[in-house]
Amino acid sequence: MSTQISSFMETNVIGVALDDSVEKVCQVLDDNKLCCVPVFSPDGAIFGVISASDLVHFSTQRANPKLEHAWELCTHRVVEVAPDISIQQAAEIMSYEKIHHLIVTEGSACVGIVSASDVLSAFLKTEFI
């Protein structure tokens, strides 16, 4: 399958800042019906990613979401890919890395995000076309 992920990625990327509280992160996820948000440094670089599962883990620690910050909670090992990789490559990377989201970048700019659901939808659409 040679379809590029740029055809299926979400280009309206909503993120949070390093110093945003965990409470704000939860609000952003909830308000936008998201499962994951990138954490951006002041210069716009991707610092990390916070997923819903990170928040579940956080809640078990009984920490105060008003006092903890995004930079303290996020996963720092972000998997970034170019927009021209294929859906097949995206699926292979997600499977190998055991992750559900890829951050799509051009240079140092975040241009999109691809979820496992996006990849699955891409496979289904090409299968039945």
N, C-alpha and C positions, 0 to 999 in steps of 0.2 A: 504494500500500500504506500503510494508515494505522495499522498495528500499532505500538504504542509500544515503544521499546527497553527500557523497564522490564520488559517481558514476557520478554526474552531476556538481559538483562545478568546478570553474575555479581555477586551482592550480598555474598559473602564475600571482600572485597578484602584481600589480603595485601600489605603494603607493607614498606618498609625505612626506617630512619632516616637522616638526613643523614650522620651520622658512622659508619654501618656500613661495614665494609671491603668491598671488592669481592669478597673471598673469601666473606664472609657472604651477599652478594647472590647469588652463584652457588649457594650452598648452599640459600638460600630458593627460588630458581627450580627447582633440581633436586628438592628435597624435596617441593615442591608441584606439580611438573610444569607449570610456568608458562612463558610466553614473554615476560612483561613484569611489572614491578612499579612501582607509584608510589613516589616518594621523599617522605616526609613530614617537615616541619619539626617542632620540638618542640611547637608549638602545634596540630599536626594539619593544617596547611595543606599543600596539594600543592606541593612545590618543583620536582619534575621526574618523569621516567619513565626507567626503564632497561629496555631490551629485549634480547633475546638477540643481536640484531645489534650492539648497542652493545658487548656483551661479546666478540663475535668481533673487532670493531675493536680493543678494548682488548688482547686477547691478541696481536695483531700488533705492538703497541708494546713488548711484552716488559717491561711494568711489573710491579711486585710487587703482587699482589692483596691481600696482607696489609697493605700500607702505604697503598694508595690508598683513597679514601672514595667513598661513593655520590654525594655532592654534586659530586665532581670528574668523574664519569663520565656523569651523567644528562643527558638532553635537557631543557633548561629551558623550551622552548616546548611547553607541555602544551595539548592540545586538549580542552577541557571542554565537555560538553553537558548539557542538562536531561533528566531521565528521561522526559519526555513527548514528545520528538521522535520522529518516525516512523522505522521501519527504512529507508525510502527516503531520508530526510534523512541518516541516519547513513551510509548507503552513499555518498551524494553527498559528504559531508564527508570521509570516508576517501579517496575517490578524488581529490578536489581537493587535499587536504593530503598525499597520498601516504603515508598512515600505516596501521597495522594495528590500532590500539587507540584507543578513546575513553574518557576518564575521565568518569563520570556524576556530576554534583554537584547538590546542592540547597543553595542558599546557598553557604556555603564548605565544606560537608561532602561528602566523597566517599561516595557511596551505591552505587556500582557501577562496573564496567568492562565494556566491550563490545569484543569482538575481531572481526576480519574474518570469522572462522569462525562466530561467533554470527550475524552479519548474513546470511551465506550460508545458514546453517541456517534462519533465519527466512524467507528467500525461498523455500527449498525446501518448508518446511512449508505455507506459504500457497499455493504453486503446486499442491500435490497434495491439498489439503483439499477 
